[in-house]
Amino acid sequence: MEELLEKIKEYIDTRIKLSKLVLIEKGSSVFADIITTIIVVFFLVIAFLFISIALGFYISELIGNSYGGFFVVGLFYFLVALIVFLTKDKYIEKSIVNGIIKKIFKKEEVE
């Protein structure tokens, strides 16, 4: 009986260690995902900023008004933001939640 209790205790200790290692692995994987996503988003924002400035200058030249091009670009972004705001509950949030769920279960299937 004592030997059985010892084996059960070893089994529980092993399961606890395994659970800790799995949590560390998943946590580090999520952390790495977050860091790489932040880096990619940072460079996309920089590229988007430069493209927006270039587009503002280009439209300004086309219409012959030094600030008109930037007004047009700003108006376009305002309209995009308004559309996103009005449709976020129905389309955007649902897509994000579904994407996160798929990513979590995809990682579990790989293991």
C-alpha positions as CSV (number, residue, x, y, z in Angstrom):
1,M,0.0,0.0,0.0
2,E,2.8,2.4,0.9
3,E,4.5,1.7,-2.4
4,L,1.3,2.5,-4.3
5,L,1.0,5.8,-2.4
6,E,4.6,6.6,-3.3
7,K,3.9,5.9,-7.0
8,I,0.7,8.1,-6.9
9,K,2.7,10.9,-5.3
10,E,5.4,10.6,-8.0
11,Y,2.8,10.6,-10.7
12,I,1.1,13.8,-9.3
13,D,4.5,15.5,-9.1
14,T,5.3,14.5,-12.6
15,R,1.9,15.8,-13.8
16,I,2.5,19.1,-12.0
17,K,5.9,19.5,-13.6
18,L,4.5,18.7,-17.0
19,S,1.7,21.2,-16.6
20,K,4.2,23.9,-15.6
21,L,6.3,23.2,-18.7
22,V,3.2,23.2,-21.0
23,L,2.1,26.6,-19.5
24,I,5.6,28.0,-19.9
25,E,5.7,26.8,-23.5
26,K,2.3,28.3,-24.4
27,G,3.1,31.5,-22.5
28,S,6.4,32.0,-24.4
29,S,4.7,31.2,-27.7
30,V,2.0,33.8,-27.0
31,F,4.6,36.3,-25.9
32,A,6.6,35.7,-29.1
33,D,3.5,36.1,-31.2
34,I,2.7,39.4,-29.5
35,I,6.2,40.8,-30.0
36,T,6.4,39.8,-33.6
37,T,2.9,41.3,-34.3
38,I,3.9,44.5,-32.6
39,I,7.1,44.8,-34.7
40,V,5.1,44.1,-37.9
41,V,2.4,46.6,-37.0
42,F,5.0,49.2,-36.2
43,F,6.6,49.0,-39.6
44,L,3.2,48.9,-41.3
45,V,2.2,52.1,-39.5
46,I,5.5,53.8,-40.6
47,A,4.9,52.7,-44.2
48,F,1.3,53.8,-44.0
49,L,2.3,57.2,-42.7
50,F,4.8,57.8,-45.5
51,I,2.4,56.6,-48.1
52,S,-0.3,58.9,-46.7
53,I,2.1,61.9,-46.8
54,A,3.2,61.1,-50.3
55,L,-0.5,60.8,-51.4
56,G,-1.3,64.1,-49.7
57,F,1.5,65.8,-51.7
58,Y,0.5,64.1,-54.9
59,I,-3.2,65.1,-54.6
60,S,-2.1,68.6,-53.6
61,E,-0.2,68.8,-56.9
62,L,-3.1,67.5,-58.9
63,I,-5.6,70.0,-57.6
64,G,-3.1,72.8,-57.3
65,N,-3.8,73.5,-53.7
66,S,-1.0,73.1,-51.1
67,Y,-3.3,71.8,-48.3
68,G,-6.2,70.4,-50.4
69,G,-4.5,67.0,-50.9
70,F,-4.0,66.5,-47.2
71,F,-7.6,67.5,-46.6
72,V,-8.8,64.9,-49.2
73,V,-6.6,62.2,-47.6
74,G,-7.8,63.1,-44.1
75,L,-11.4,63.0,-45.3
76,F,-10.9,59.6,-46.8
77,Y,-9.5,58.3,-43.5
78,F,-12.3,59.9,-41.6
79,L,-14.8,58.0,-43.8
80,V,-13.0,54.7,-43.4
81,A,-13.0,55.2,-39.6
82,L,-16.7,56.0,-39.7
83,I,-17.4,52.8,-41.7
84,V,-15.3,50.7,-39.3
85,F,-17.0,52.2,-36.3
86,L,-20.5,51.6,-37.7
87,T,-19.7,48.0,-38.7
88,K,-17.4,46.9,-35.9
89,D,-19.9,45.0,-33.8
90,K,-21.3,43.0,-36.7
91,Y,-18.2,42.2,-38.8
92,I,-14.9,43.2,-37.2
93,E,-15.2,42.1,-33.6
94,K,-16.7,38.7,-34.6
95,S,-13.9,38.1,-37.1
96,I,-11.2,39.0,-34.6
97,V,-12.7,36.7,-31.9
98,N,-13.1,33.8,-34.4
99,G,-9.5,34.3,-35.6
100,I,-8.1,34.2,-32.1
101,I,-10.1,31.1,-31.3
102,K,-8.9,29.4,-34.4
103,K,-5.3,30.3,-33.6
104,I,-5.5,28.9,-30.1
105,F,-7.0,25.6,-31.2
106,K,-4.6,25.3,-34.2
107,K,-1.7,25.5,-31.7
108,E,-3.2,22.8,-29.5
109,E,-3.7,20.5,-32.6
110,V,-0.1,20.9,-33.5
111,E,1.0,19.7,-30.1
